[in-house]
Amino acid sequence: MIRSSCRYQVNQPVLGTLFISNLTSESFSILWNGTDGDIDGFILEIIDSDWLTEPKEYNVSHTVKSFDVTGLRPSTDYIAYLYGTYKGSRTSAVSIVASTAKQPDLSRLVVSNITSDRFSLSWRTGEKAFDNFIVEVRESASPSQAMGRTLPGDVRSTVMAGLKANTRYNIKLYASVGGQNTQPLFEVATTEDVPLLGPIAASSVSPHNLSVSWSTVSGHFDGFVIRVSDPEQQFDTLEFRLPGEARNFTISNLVDATDYDIELYGISHGRQTPSVLAHAVTAPLPKVENLTVSNITPYGFRVSWEVRQPPQQQQEELAPSSGGFRHFHIVVTDSGWLLEPQEFSVPGNQSHLDIWGLITGIGYEVRLTGVSESGLLSRPLNTVAVTACSFVAGRTGCGAPVCFFLPPKHQNMSKQAVCFHILKCVFLQSYGN
């Protein structure tokens, strides 16, 4: 029997030659050409020959034929390995050795932290020691006027302040040792515009809210601060911190019908800008007035009140849902706080409430608050009432001790006796037997 078999061999892609260019103390460029076969992509691995740093690996597109390797150490030998990828597998690698240059005596002049009146400078040096560094800063439009500074030899950064806003500057740095100057480094930087706020506007959104909006004329803003206070200092000052992109804000939890002073300032590079001011008045709620007590008996009394709507013009300025009251909240507490307060909810179209089941001959505090359709609260009203004395067995009880028992608060507690003297009586007809 004769058996034959056919084996199909797929040629693996073959990479071409590597080249090194643009060699510096911190970087180099690696190039390759002559790749034979289909390639899905490349993997470039960089290893320093002393293994002092972790190897670096980069995924490179199949359309690319060069790559810039940065962040290297000066005076260091590096081995570059280039692999091709095809159908999930790596090809054989090609490699090349590159040595970074020696660290220059003076290098990498960097400008940072640029504001409207200053910027920071930093630089690097090699192993050589210097007596000092000289910095010269000139306006590009007026190169004859220079701002100079001499710094000690161990300094590697400085801040140039007192500059003009929105101005282009030419920067020159060189070092000196033994009376000899190094080759200078040059850089260019432009200061920012002065951060300047535009006008601020404030208006009433509802009885408890104000809307604030503003603009900026120029410059950079990290954020804004809004401070809100009433001129008479009856309430705590409110402070809000907002991000630099904000241009409007709603201030909540304010008191209705109240004047407010609003201060806005910006924060730019950690410094406060000049403030802009505004004044606004919160819209009024319908007012609850004339809280009175009548029809006093030994066991209760009637509480009455009046509602006064704001003027028509002010009503139109209110949010649609803030007019009128949805209900009234009434709390009745005995003056000595011996009993639990009694709470009542009364519909908004009602103007009185008869309160019964009270104790004879003691004082009560009554507190009433209106609740609007949107849930806003009116300013509370308070009054005091004293229930009448009852006529028992021909005696008024005036001057005599009166006692009653409070129910126990817990199952294991006994009743509590509460006694007091009636000092003043209102003589009424007898109630009951």
C-alpha positions, 0 to 999 in steps of 0.5 A: 500500500502506498500512502502519500500526504501533502503538508502545506507550510505557511511562511512566517513573516520576517522582520527587516533591519533596525536603525537608531536615530535622534539619540539624546541623554533621555531618548532615541528613535528606532526605525525598521524596514524590509518586513517580509510577509503579513504582519498584524502588528509589532511589539517593541521591548526596551531593556537596559543592559544593567537591568536597573529599571523594569523593561518597557513594552510597546504595542505598535500598529502594523502601519508604523515603521518607527517609534520614539522611546523616551524617559530613558536614563543618561549614559545607559546601554539599552537593547531594543527587541522588535517582534511581529505579531501574526494570528496571535503569535510572535515572530522571531525578534530582531534586536539592536543596542543603543546607548543614551548620551551623557547628561548635559551640563545644563538641560530641560528648561521647563516653564510651568504654573503660568498665571497672569503675573508669574510663572515657574522655571525648572531645569536639570544639570549633569554631574558638573557643579556650578557656582550659580545660575543666571535667569533673564526674562524679557518681554518679546515686544521690548527685548531691551528691558530685562528682568534678571536673577542670580541663583545659588548653584544648588537651586534647580527652580525659581518663580518669576513674579511681577510680570504683565498679564497677557504678555509674551516673554523670552527666557534665557538661563545659563550657569557659571563656574570659575567665571566661565558661562555655559551655553544658554537655554532658551524658552518662551512663555505667555502669561494669562489674562487677569481673571476678571468677573463680569456683572452678577444678577440675582432674582427671586425664584420663590419665597425661599430661593434666589437665582444668581447668574454671572459671567467672566470677562477674562482669565482662568478660574478654578472655582467661585465662592458665593456668600449670602447674608442679610444686612441686619445679620439676623441669620447666619451667613451662607457660603457656597463653593462652586466649580470653575465652569459654573455660571449660575446657582440657586440659593435655597433655604432662605427666609421669605420677604427678606433682603439679602446681600450677595457677594461673588468672587473667583479663585484663580490658581489658589488666589482670590479675585476681586468681588462683585456684589448684588442685592435681592429680596425673596418673594413674600408668602401669604402672611398669617396674622392675628393669632387669638384665643377665645371661647375659653372654658375649663377644658379648651378654647378656640384658636383663630387667625387671619391670612393676608395675601401679598399685593397682586404685583408680588403675587405674580412674581411668586412661583405658580405653586407657592401662593396660598396655604395647603394647611396649617400646623398647630402645636399646643403645649402646656406651659410646664411641659408636663404633657406631650404636645398636641399637634393639629393639621387644619385645611388651608381654607379654615381660619379657626380651630376648637381645641378640647380635652385640656386640663382645667386652670393651667396655661398653654402655649399655641404655635401656628405655622402655615404650609404652602402648596409647594411645602414652604413654611410661613413664619410661625405665630405664638400665643398663650392661653389659660383654661378656666377653673371649674366650679366644683361643690360650691368651691372654685378651687382657687388657692387650693391644691389641684392634683391629677395623675399622668399615665406611666410612660413604661409598663413597669412605671407607676402613675405620676402625680402632678399637683399645683395651686390655682392662683387666678380663676375665671368664674364661669357656670358649672359644667357637668354634674 
